[in-house]
């Protein structure tokens, strides 16, 4: 043992080993890398005109992520309001609502939709959107919305000269508005809310609708003669359960009409439906379904003989189609019977004939 400790070679080796261990133990830990900050979102030049800023957004829109695109369309809508391009503004506002907006941004979109209708002197469509937006607005837009609402109510509101000058082109449209309807889809299209038929909650596995550009008509293909609310509710719940049991997010249709002419809210209109056949056919496509069987299916039994849609169903369908076309700028030739898109008997010969007459009358 003494010989080992006294050996100069052994001593220098142990010394080097100790120094190496001390050096490793005392070395500072490497600093974690700090990720680079995300660059701020781009905006058009402040000095540019409204039309130049609109063009700036338009050229960049296709390459944007979904969240950025929704915000861009919100900006574009207000620029189009400034340029009196009211229909284009409404389309952009509706498109923005299909994306992930905050509550205040959604209110700004609803407010913009109201302005677009007021600009076209269609206040009856716009006032419910303004009523929906007002509680969630802030700043100058809230001031403008409050002024317009007071004007609608027959009051004599005051505003700074610049604000009044900005709102003056919209006042005739506001004055032409009727009484305020309840907010939501019911206000726009006179539907009974999902709570009326105790609908199950929609799941998250759906695609956003975007701006609707077409409508497709369907029937449930099950015999239905009753006009009782309880039986209509039972049928809607049956259809929803059948659809959701397939793994779908919700009932496939956006609106359903019973034999009494009641219009029920189905899938949220901001969500792409599951009714036309595939994703491509469902894209931007509003699905309307009438309760009943309007096609002969005698292979299923004598009770599956085609029945006629009721007069109240057809009257409600016409009113709903008129409202949807007005709200979204959908052309008459963009309304289809399901059989025009897919090999099917739906919605039956009688419904197809009715649709042809409706389109001719337009």
C-alpha positions in Angstrom: 0.0 0.0 0.0 2.8 2.4 0.9 4.6 1.6 -2.3 1.5 2.3 -4.3 1.0 5.7 -2.8 4.6 6.7 -3.1 4.8 5.9 -6.8 5.1 9.1 -8.7 3.3 7.7 -11.7 0.3 6.5 -9.6 0.3 9.8 -7.7 0.1 11.9 -10.9 -2.6 9.6 -12.4 -4.8 10.0 -9.3 -4.3 13.7 -9.2 -5.3 14.1 -12.8 -8.4 11.9 -12.1 -9.5 14.1 -9.2 -9.0 17.3 -11.1 -11.0 16.0 -14.0 -13.9 15.0 -11.7 -13.8 18.3 -9.9 -13.8 20.1 -13.3 -16.9 18.2 -14.5 -18.9 18.7 -11.3 -18.3 22.4 -11.1 -18.9 23.2 -14.9 -22.0 25.5 -15.3 -25.1 23.9 -17.1 -25.6 25.2 -20.6 -28.2 28.0 -21.0 -31.5 26.9 -22.5 -32.1 28.4 -26.0 -34.8 31.1 -26.1 -37.1 30.6 -29.1 -37.3 33.6 -31.4 -40.5 35.7 -30.9 -43.2 35.4 -33.5 -43.1 38.3 -36.0 -46.1 40.6 -35.6 -49.0 40.1 -38.0 -48.7 42.3 -41.1 -51.1 45.1 -41.8 -51.6 47.2 -44.9 -50.0 50.6 -45.0 -51.9 53.1 -42.9 -51.7 55.8 -45.6 -53.3 53.6 -48.2 -56.9 54.2 -49.4 -59.7 51.8 -48.5 -59.6 50.2 -51.9 -55.8 49.8 -51.8 -56.0 48.2 -48.3 -58.8 45.9 -49.5 -56.6 44.8 -52.5 -53.7 44.3 -50.0 -55.8 41.9 -48.0 -57.2 40.1 -51.0 -53.8 39.3 -52.4 -52.6 37.8 -49.2 -55.8 35.9 -48.2 -55.2 32.6 -50.0 -51.9 31.9 -48.2 -53.2 32.7 -44.7 -53.8 30.3 -41.8 -57.5 29.8 -40.9 -57.4 32.1 -37.8 -55.6 34.9 -39.7 -58.0 34.5 -42.6 -61.0 35.0 -40.4 -59.5 38.2 -39.0 -58.6 39.4 -42.4 -62.1 38.9 -43.7 -63.4 40.9 -40.8 -61.1 43.8 -41.8 -62.1 43.4 -45.4 -65.8 43.5 -44.5 -65.5 46.9 -42.9 -63.4 48.2 -45.8 -66.2 47.1 -48.1 -68.8 48.9 -45.9 -66.7 52.0 -46.3 -66.7 51.5 -50.1 -70.5 50.8 -50.1 -69.9 47.3 -51.4 -72.6 45.9 -49.1 -73.2 42.5 -50.5 -69.4 41.7 -50.7 -69.1 42.9 -47.1 -71.8 40.6 -45.9 -70.2 37.6 -47.5 -66.9 38.4 -45.9 -68.5 38.9 -42.5 -70.3 35.6 -42.7 -67.1 33.9 -43.8 -65.2 35.4 -40.9 -67.8 34.0 -38.5 -66.8 30.5 -39.7 -63.4 30.9 -38.1 -62.0 31.1 -34.6 -62.9 34.7 -33.5 -63.1 36.2 -30.1 -66.5 37.3 -28.7 -65.8 40.9 -29.5 -64.7 40.0 -33.0 -67.8 38.0 -33.6 -69.8 41.0 -32.4 -68.0 43.2 -34.9 -68.9 40.8 -37.7 -72.6 40.8 -36.6 -72.5 44.6 -36.5 -71.0 44.6 -40.0 -73.8 42.4 -41.3 -76.3 44.8 -39.8 -74.5 47.7 -41.6 -74.6 45.9 -44.9 -78.3 45.4 -44.7 -78.9 49.0 -43.6 -76.8 50.2 -46.5 -79.2 48.3 -48.8 -82.2 49.7 -47.0 -83.2 46.3 -45.7 -83.3 47.1 -42.1 -85.6 44.2 -41.2 -82.7 41.8 -41.8 -80.1 44.0 -40.1 -81.7 45.1 -36.9 -81.6 41.7 -35.2 -77.8 41.4 -36.0 -77.3 44.8 -34.5 -79.2 43.8 -31.4 -77.1 40.6 -31.1 -73.8 42.5 -31.4 -74.5 45.5 -29.2 -73.8 44.0 -25.7 -70.3 42.8 -26.8 -69.1 45.8 -28.7 -66.7 48.4 -27.3 -65.3 51.8 -28.3 -66.4 53.7 -31.5 -68.4 50.7 -32.9 -70.4 50.5 -29.7 -71.2 54.2 -29.9 -72.3 53.8 -33.5 -74.4 50.7 -32.8 -76.1 52.4 -29.8 -76.9 55.5 -32.0 -78.5 53.3 -34.7 -80.5 51.3 -32.2 -81.8 54.4 -30.5 -82.7 55.8 -34.0 -84.6 52.5 -34.7 -86.5 52.9 -31.4 -87.8 56.3 -32.5 -85.5 58.3 -30.2 -83.5 61.4 -31.2 -79.9 60.4 -30.3 -77.1 62.9 -30.4 -73.6 62.2 -31.9 -70.5 64.1 -32.8 -70.8 65.7 -36.3 -68.2 63.3 -37.7 -70.1 60.2 -36.3 -73.4 61.5 -37.6 -71.9 62.1 -41.1 -70.5 58.5 -41.1 -73.9 57.0 -40.1 -76.2 59.2 -42.2 -76.2 56.8 -45.3 -77.5 54.0 -43.0 -80.4 55.8 -41.2 -83.1 55.2 -43.8 -82.4 51.5 -43.7 -82.6 51.5 -39.9 -85.8 53.4 -39.9 -87.3 50.8 -42.3 -86.6 48.0 -39.9 -89.5 46.3 -38.1 -89.6 45.2 -34.5 -86.6 43.4 -33.2 -86.9 39.6 -33.3 -85.1 37.3 -30.8 -81.4 37.0 -31.6 -79.8 34.0 -33.3 -80.9 31.9 -36.2 -84.5 32.2 -35.1 -84.3 36.0 -35.8 -83.0 35.5 -39.3 -85.1 32.6 -40.5 -88.1 32.2 -38.1 -87.0 28.8 -36.8 -87.7 26.9 -33.6 -84.4 26.6 -31.7 -82.7 23.3 -31.1 -83.9 23.5 -27.5 -87.5 23.2 -28.8 -86.8 19.6 -29.9 -84.2 18.8 -27.1 -81.4 18.3 -29.6 -78.2 16.6 -28.5 -75.1 18.8 -28.4 -73.1 18.9 -31.6 -69.7 17.2 -31.5 -66.5 18.9 -32.6 -65.8 16.7 -35.7 -67.2 19.0 -38.3 -65.8 21.4 -41.0 -66.7 25.1 -41.0 -69.3 26.0 -43.5 -67.8 29.2 -44.8 -70.2 31.4 -46.9 -73.2 29.3 -48.2 -73.5 29.4 -52.0 -76.1 26.7 -52.6 -79.1 24.8 -51.0 -80.2 21.2 -51.3 -83.7 19.9 -50.6 -84.3 16.5 -48.9 -87.1 14.4 -47.4 -86.7 12.1 -44.4 -88.0 9.2 -46.5 -90.2 8.0 -43.6 -94.0 8.3 -43.6 -95.2 11.2 -41.6 -98.8 12.4 -41.4 -99.2 13.9 -37.9 -99.0 17.6 -37.3 -98.5 17.2 -33.6 -95.5 18.9 -32.1 -94.6 15.9 -29.9 -94.4 13.6 -33.0 -92.3 16.0 -34.9 -89.9 16.3 -32.0 -89.7 12.5 -31.8 -88.9 12.3 -35.5 -86.2 14.9 -35.3 -84.6 13.2 -32.4 -84.8 9.9 -34.3 -83.0 11.4 -37.3 -80.4 13.0 -35.1 -79.7 9.8 -33.3 -79.4 7.9 -36.6 -76.9 10.4 -37.9 -74.8 10.7 -34.8 -74.7 6.9 -34.4 -72.8 6.9 -37.7 -70.2 9.1 -36.1 -71.4 12.4 -37.6 -71.0 15.6 -35.5 -74.8 16.3 -35.5 -78.0 15.9 -37.5 -77.0 16.3 -41.1 -79.5 19.0 -42.1 -79.4 22.7 -41.2 -83.2 23.1 -41.2 -86.2 20.7 -41.0 -89.8 21.4 -41.7 -92.7 19.4 -40.3 -96.2 18.8 -41.7 -97.6 21.8 -39.7 -95.1 24.1 -41.4 -92.9 24.5 -38.4 -89.2 25.2 -39.3 -86.7 23.7 -36.9 -83.1 24.6 -36.5 -80.9 21.6 -37.2 -77.2 21.7 -37.4 -75.6 25.1 -36.8 -75.5 26.9 -40.1 -71.8 27.8 -39.4 -71.0 24.1 -39.6 -70.8 22.2 -42.9 -73.7 19.7 -43.2 -73.7 16.0 -43.9 -76.6 15.5 -46.3 -75.5 15.8 -50.0 -73.2 12.8 -50.3 -69.6 13.7 -49.6 -67.4 16.6 -48.4 -67.2 18.2 -51.8 -71.0 18.1 -52.3 -71.6 19.4 -48.7 -69.2 22.3 -49.0 -71.0 25.7 -48.7 -74.3 23.8 -49.1 -77.3 24.4 -46.8 -79.4 21.3 -46.2 -83.2 21.6 -45.8 -85.2 18.4 -45.0 -89.0 18.1 -45.0 -90.5 15.4 -42.7 -92.3 12.8 -44.7 -91.8 10.3 -47.6 -92.3 11.8 -51.0 -91.0 8.9 -53.2 -92.5 5.5 -53.8 -90.6 2.8 -51.8 -93.1 0.0 -52.1 -90.3 -2.6 -51.6 -90.3 -1.4 -48.0 -94.1 -2.0 -47.6 -97.4 -0.5 -48.7 -97.1 2.3 -46.1 -94.1 3.7 -48.1 -96.3 4.8 -50.9 -95.3 8.4 -51.8 -97.2 11.1 -49.9 -97.6 14.7 -50.9 -95.8 17.5 -48.9 -98.4 19.5 -47.0 -99.4 23.0 -48.2 -98.0 24.4 -44.9 -94.7 22.6 -45.5 -94.4 24.1 -48.9 -95.4 27.6 -47.8 -92.8 27.5 -45.0 -90.2 26.1 -47.4 -90.8 29.0 -49.8 -90.4 31.6 -47.0 -87.2 29.9 -45.8 -85.7 29.7 -49.3 -86.5 33.4 -49.9 -84.8 34.4 -46.6 -81.8 32.2 -47.2 -81.3 33.5 -50.7 -81.6 37.1 -49.4 -79.2 36.6 -46.5 -76.5 34.8 -48.5 -77.0 36.0 -52.0 -77.8 32.5 -53.3 -79.0 32.4 -56.9 -82.2 30.5 -57.7 -80.4 28.1 -60.0 -78.1 27.1 -57.0 -81.0 25.3 -55.3 -81.1 21.6 -55.9 -83.1 18.5 -55.2 -80.8 15.9 -53.7 -81.3 13.7 -56.8 -79.6 16.3 -58.9 -76.3 15.8 -57.0 -76.4 12.0 -56.3 -78.1 8.8 -57.5 -81.1 8.8 -55.2 -84.9 9.2 -55.2 -84.7 12.0 -52.6 -86.6 14.3 -52.3 -89.2 12.6 -54.6 -90.9 13.7 -57.9 -93.4 15.9 -56.3 -90.8 18.0 -54.5 -88.6 18.2 -57.6 -91.7 19.5 -59.5 -92.4 22.1 -56.8 -88.7 23.2 -56.9 -88.9 23.7 -60.7 -92.0 25.9 -60.4 -90.3 27.9 -57.6 -87.2 28.5 -59.8 -89.3 29.5 -62.8 -91.3 32.1 -60.7 -88.0 33.7 -59.7 
